[in-house]
Amino acid sequence: MSRSLKKGPFVDAKLLKKLVDKKPATAGVIKTWARRSQVSPEMVGFTFGVHNGKSHIEVLVSEEMVGHRLGEFSPTKKFVRHGGKMQKEMEAKKQQAEIASAKAAKEAPANPKK
């Protein structure tokens, strides 16, 4: 559900305080835990270190990000892969194909054209 228009966008007060009297080029990375804060036009050009629960992920704010939340650009979950026997077989075939193509590429330049 969206926020009421009469209330305006939510931006954490501490986060805004960190931006006051700073220029995007000289500010460096601004660390924040305020994932729920919306990106405002004043934030464009700044680099934020948005916390994902484990570490701070650097996010360079651009004009297209205005209106979105900071947390959208710092994923909290890491996709490893789908597992299973079938997946392992497919990866093994793919690796063998890469090795074969590398060998073929290595042998091709060894035979110069006359």
Number of C-alpha atoms within 10 A of each C-alpha: 3 5 9 8 7 6 7 8 17 14 17 15 10 10 17 13 9 13 15 9 7 11 12 16 9 8 15 13 17 16 16 19 17 17 17 14 20 20 21 18 14 14 21 16 16 20 20 22 19 24 20 17 11 7 11 17 18 16 18 16 21 14 13 10 18 16 14 15 19 24 18 13 17 19 12 13 8 6 6 6 7 8 8 8 7 10 11 12 11 10 11 12 11 12 12 11 12 12 12 12 12 11 11 11 11 11 10 9 9 8 8 6 5 3
